[in-house]
Amino acid sequence: MEKSPMQIVHDGFGGGMASGTDSWKEFIADEITFTGPAAQVSGLDAFIELNEGFMSMVRGNRMKKAVEVDNYVITQVEIDVEMPTGKTITLDMSEWYETKEGKIQSIKVYYDAEEFRRESK
């Protein structure tokens, strides 16, 4: 049975990330695109590098909402990020995941990046 978009994003990708293993990578398409206020990348290798770098800074997260519509999953999540300055900031983020054939094809992330940029310097 084919997995639903929510199972791919929440259980496969999110669950894999939470497990501390590399299992999340099997839910990412080779041709993935990622678009966000602080970075844009294309391709599996570039996404893995970006994601692993960002996740090493994450100190906590809280899922506020998750909605599945057609082949999309849209989330609202708060992510606590430890910046290079040592300060921890909370990003209120909306994520749009597009799935196809059991994998995430694209991710678009929206948040106010001003504090993130300021603390990254």
N, C-alpha and C positions, 0 to 999 in steps of 0.2 A: 504494500500500500504506500502511495506517495505521501510524503510529509506535507503538512499544511505550512504556509508561510510562517505562522507563529511558532510551529515546532522547529522549523529551520533556524529562525532568528533567536527565539528565546531558549529553547532546549538545546539545540545543536551549537550555535555560535556562543550564546550567552552562558550556557551550561559548561561548555568546553573552556571558556575563558575563566569561569569561576573555579573549575577543577584544577587549574594550574598546569594542565597538560596542553599539548599541541592539537588536541582533537578538534578544536574550533576551526582549524585551517581547512578541514575537509568540507566545510560548509561555504567556502568562498570560491567563487568562479575565477578561473584563470584570467579572465578579461575584466575583473572588477574595476569600477571607478569609485573613487571617494572624493567628495567635495565638502569642504568645511571652511569656516572663516579663517583658520590659521594654516590650512594645508589642502592641496589637491594632488591626488596621485592616481595613476592608472596601472593596472596589472597586479598580479598576485604578489610577486616579490616586493614591489614598492609598498603595497598595502601592509604586508606582514611587517616590514621594517617600521613603517609609520605607527601601526597599531601597537607593536611591542614597545616602542619608545614611549608612546603616550601611556600605555597601561602600567609601565614601571613607575609612573608618577601618581597613579590613582591610589587613594587611601580609603575610599569608600564610595558606595553608590546606592541610590534609592530609586527604584522604579515607581513612578507616580501613576502613569497610565500606559497602556499598550493596546492598540487597536489594529485589527486585521481587516483590510479592505482589498478584495480581489487578490492580486499577487504582491501586495504591499503590507508591511508592518510599520506602524507609526508609533513612536514612543515619546514619552516625556520622562526624563530621568534627571536626578540631581547627582552630580559627580564631584567628589572632593578630590582636588588635585594639589599635590605638594609641588610648589614651584621651586626653581633653582635658588631663589632667595631664602628658602626655608619656610615661607609663608604658605599656608593651605587656603585655597580659595574654593568656593562651591560654584560650579557651572550648572545653570538650569538649562538643559539641553533638549531639543527636539531632534529625533533621528528618524529618517525615512529610509527603510530598507526595501529594495525591490528584489524579489526572488523569481527564479525561473529554473526549471529542471532540477529542483532540489538544492539549489545553491543561491547565495546572495550575489546578485549581479551589480548592484550599485548601492551606495550609502551616501545620503546627503544629511549633513549635520548642521543644525542652526543653534547658535547661542550668541550672547553678547560677548564679544572677544576682547573688549577694551581692557578689562582687568587682567585677563590672560596675557595680552600683549605687554601691558605695563609691568607685570611681574616677571615676564620672561627675559627682560633686559638685564 
